[in-house]
Every structure is written in C-alpha cells, then in structure tokens.
C-alpha cells in the first residue's frame, strides 16, 4: 500500500497514533507510518488461519521479505515498497516484530503474568524501540519509552482479553488475581515512565503518545480483577492530543 493509504488506515484504526504522528516532520513521519502498518499486518498474520502450520507460514513470509529488503532485493506488495523507501536495508531489523508473533500461531493461552509481560515486551515494547529509531531518539529516552510501552501495552492487552480468550490467545481460565497482578504491573510501569519523563526530548514525544484512559482502566482492573475497556470521550481524546502538540506531554 502507498503511504497515503497507510496514513488513511492508521487514521481509522488508531487515531491517537495517527494524530501524534502528524507532529513528526518528514521523512521520520513516513518511517513511523510504514512501521505501524507493518506492525498491524504482523498482528493479523497469525489470525488468518486456525492451523498453526499455515499461520506460521504467513509469519515466515514476512520474515523472509524483511530479510530480503535487508539485502537490497525485490520488494513485492506495496507495503514492502513503502518499507523499502522509508527504512531501506534497515527494514531487516524489524524481523523481531514478526518473530514475536510466532507464539500467536499456536493459539495457546498464557499460563502466568510473567508470560504475558514477556509477550508485551516482545511486541509493544519492541515496536516502541523501533519508533524511537525512526526518530533518531537519544539513548537516554529508551527506558522511559520502554516502560510506557509496557504499561499501555498491558492495559490494551487486558482490555482486549474477552476477544483474546475467544481466539485462544488470552488466559487459560478466568483469574481475577492474575488480572489484578497484570494491571498493577502496568500501573507500576507507567509510574516509572512518568517519573523519567524529563529524559524524553520533546521531538520524541509523539512516538510515546498512546492517548488517555490507560491509567483509569488499569486502576479499575487492579481493584476489580476483570477486563475494562479503555473508553474515553472524543473531547478528552482531542484534548490530550492538543496538549501533546502544545506542551509535548505524552504521559497521563
């Protein structure tokens, strides 16, 4: 898909991330768009089939194509062309995002909180790391960004738990204590990120912004031990994005 199509899809699927990306100058903005589109495709790839082998083949196809980009070889679909144009041979370094999705191919529930956290680190936190690279962020911002991705990633995973359970990608059985534990881990990660906010330069802030509502949802999940949707009004969403644009505030 072209960058224009990527931008349109991102606007529809993830308006917070899209709005924040508009604050990033080119060519870094195009790199972010291509990265986010790839992540979206990789998240969907294992879900096209209930057969683990076929799902693995879809994920492996992306790995092979990204590695080919790293060798400067042919691209293929338009998304790969956009990746080649924006990331060049560095696109091969994005294969870790695909490798992390191999687990989804097996449709096996998570056994404990550590397994869920490891998955979020391999997906949401890895995506954040690549977004920082797209913006040439200084190394001092890494830990705050990682913690913020971990906290928001846990919030979003827990909020989607009913849908994930139906796909065999959630928890083996309902466990309020486990949900509360994961929510507390998410809150702790967001607290760490907020405490380290001064390590994040203003020009990098758009990569960290994930919109409002994560803290409130995590607090409720921690106290009640059940999934809670991250629901915010359009006014609050726009206010948070405007505040990001004016002040660089990415944290809640």
C-alpha positions in Angstrom: 0.0 0.0 0.0 1.1 3.6 -0.6 2.0 5.9 2.2 -1.3 7.8 1.6 -3.2 4.5 2.0 -1.2 3.7 5.1 -2.0 7.0 6.6 -5.7 6.6 5.9 -5.8 3.2 7.5 -3.8 4.4 10.5 -6.2 7.3 11.0 -9.2 4.9 11.0 -7.6 2.1 13.1 -5.5 4.1 15.6 -6.5 7.8 15.6 -4.3 8.6 18.6 -1.2 7.2 17.0 -2.1 8.9 13.7 -2.7 12.3 15.3 0.6 12.1 17.2 2.5 11.1 14.0 1.3 14.4 12.3 3.5 16.2 14.8 6.6 14.4 13.4 8.4 16.1 10.4 9.2 14.1 7.3 10.9 11.9 6.5 10.6 10.4 10.0 6.8 10.6 9.8 6.8 8.3 6.8 9.1 5.9 8.6 6.6 5.7 11.5 3.7 5.2 9.2 5.4 2.3 7.4 6.4 0.8 10.8 2.9 1.0 12.2 1.4 -0.5 9.1 3.8 -3.4 9.3 3.0 -4.0 12.9 -0.7 -4.1 12.1 -0.1 -6.6 9.3 2.0 -8.8 11.5 -0.6 -8.8 14.3 -3.2 -10.0 11.8 -1.0 -12.6 10.0 -1.4 -15.5 12.6 -5.1 -15.0 12.7 -5.8 -15.8 9.1 -5.8 -19.5 9.8 -6.6 -21.8 12.8 -4.0 -24.2 11.5 -0.7 -23.4 13.3 1.4 -24.5 10.4 -0.4 -22.2 7.9 -0.2 -19.3 10.4 3.5 -19.9 10.8 4.0 -19.8 7.1 2.3 -16.4 6.9 4.6 -15.0 9.6 7.6 -16.6 8.0 6.7 -15.0 4.7 7.0 -11.6 6.3 10.3 -12.5 7.9 11.7 -13.6 4.6 10.5 -10.5 2.8 12.0 -8.2 5.5 15.3 -10.1 5.3 15.3 -9.7 1.5 14.9 -5.9 2.0 18.0 -6.0 4.2 19.8 -7.5 1.2 18.5 -4.8 -1.1 16.4 -7.3 -3.0 12.9 -7.1 -4.6 10.0 -5.8 -2.5 6.7 -7.2 -3.6 3.4 -5.8 -2.1 3.1 -2.0 -1.8 3.7 -2.1 2.0 7.1 -3.6 1.3 7.8 -1.0 -1.2 6.9 1.7 1.4 9.2 0.0 3.9 12.0 -0.2 1.3 11.5 3.5 0.5 11.4 4.7 4.2 13.6 2.1 6.0 15.9 0.8 3.3 18.0 -2.1 4.3 17.4 -1.3 7.9 13.9 -2.9 7.4 15.6 -6.2 8.1 16.0 -5.2 11.7 12.2 -5.2 12.0 12.1 -9.0 11.8 11.9 -9.2 15.6 8.3 -7.8 15.4 7.4 -10.8 13.2 9.3 -13.3 15.3 7.3 -12.2 18.3 4.1 -13.3 16.5 5.1 -16.9 16.2 3.5 -17.5 19.6 0.1 -16.4 18.3 0.2 -19.1 15.6 -0.1 -21.8 18.3 -3.3 -20.3 19.8 -2.1 -21.2 23.3 -3.3 -19.2 26.3 -0.8 -17.6 28.7 0.0 -19.5 31.9 1.0 -16.7 34.1 1.7 -13.0 34.5 5.4 -13.3 33.6 4.5 -14.9 30.2 2.1 -12.1 29.4 4.6 -9.4 30.4 7.3 -11.1 28.2 4.9 -11.1 25.3 4.2 -7.4 25.7 7.9 -6.6 25.9 8.4 -8.6 22.7 5.6 -6.8 20.8 4.6 -3.4 22.2 8.0 -2.5 23.7 9.9 -3.7 20.6 7.6 -1.6 18.4 8.4 1.4 20.6 12.1 0.7 20.3 11.9 0.9 16.5 9.7 4.0 16.7 12.5 5.7 18.6 15.0 4.6 16.0 12.8 6.2 13.3 13.0 9.5 15.2 16.8 9.1 15.9 16.0 9.4 19.6 18.8 9.7 22.1 19.6 6.6 24.2 18.6 8.3 27.4 14.9 8.1 26.4 14.9 4.3 26.0 13.9 3.3 29.5 11.0 5.7 29.9 9.8 4.8 26.4 10.1 1.0 27.2 8.2 1.4 30.5 5.5 3.5 28.8 5.0 0.9 26.1 4.9 -1.9 28.7 2.2 -0.1 30.8 0.0 0.9 27.9 0.6 -2.4 26.2 -0.6 -4.3 29.3 -3.6 -2.0 29.6 -4.6 -2.7 26.0 -4.0 -6.4 26.2 -6.2 -6.7 29.3 -8.9 -4.5 27.8 -9.0 -6.9 24.8 -9.0 -10.0 27.0 -12.5 -11.2 26.1 -11.7 -11.2 22.4 -8.3 -12.7 23.0 -9.8 -15.5 25.1 -12.1 -16.4 22.2 -9.1 -16.7 19.9 -7.1 -18.9 22.4 -4.7 -16.0 22.9 -5.8 -14.9 26.4 -5.7 -16.7 29.7 -6.3 -20.4 30.2 -9.1 -19.7 32.6 -10.6 -16.6 34.3 -8.4 -15.5 37.1 -9.2 -12.2 38.8 -6.0 -12.3 40.8 -3.9 -12.6 37.7 -5.7 -9.8 36.0 -5.1 -7.6 39.1 -1.5 -8.5 39.1 -1.0 -7.6 35.5 -2.9 -4.3 36.0 -0.6 -3.4 38.9 2.4 -4.2 36.8 1.0 -1.9 34.1 0.5 0.9 36.6 4.0 0.5 38.0 5.5 0.7 34.5 3.5 3.9 33.8 4.7 5.4 37.1 8.3 4.7 36.2 7.8 6.2 32.8 6.2 9.3 34.2 9.0 9.7 36.7 11.6 9.6 33.9 9.7 11.9 31.6 12.4 14.5 31.5 14.7 12.0 29.7 12.4 12.2 26.7 13.1 15.1 24.3 10.0 17.0 23.0 10.7 15.9 19.4 10.4 12.2 20.5 7.2 12.7 22.5 4.8 11.8 19.6 6.2 8.3 19.5 5.3 7.7 23.1 1.8 9.1 23.0 -0.9 6.4 23.2 -3.9 8.5 24.2 -5.7 8.9 27.5 -7.6 6.4 29.6 -5.0 3.7 30.3 -4.3 4.7 33.9 -8.0 4.8 34.8 -8.7 1.4 33.2 -5.7 -0.2 34.9 -6.7 1.1 38.3 -10.2 -0.4 37.9 -8.8 -3.7 36.6 -6.4 -3.8 39.5 -9.2 -3.3 42.1 -11.8 -5.5 40.4 -9.8 -8.2 38.7 -11.7 -8.0 35.4 -11.1 -6.6 31.9 -12.1 -3.0 31.5 -12.4 -1.2 28.2 -10.2 1.9 27.6 -13.1 4.2 26.9 -12.7 8.0 26.7 -14.8 10.7 25.2 -13.8 12.3 21.9 -13.4 15.6 23.7 -10.9 14.1 26.1 -9.0 12.4 23.2 -8.7 15.6 21.3 -7.7 17.5 24.4 -4.9 15.0 25.1 -3.6 15.3 21.5 -3.8 19.1 21.6 -1.8 19.1 24.9 0.8 16.9 23.3 1.1 19.4 20.4 1.4 22.4 22.7 3.4 21.0 25.6 4.9 17.7 24.5 3.1 15.9 27.3 2.8 12.2 26.3 2.1 10.7 29.8 -1.1 10.6 31.8 
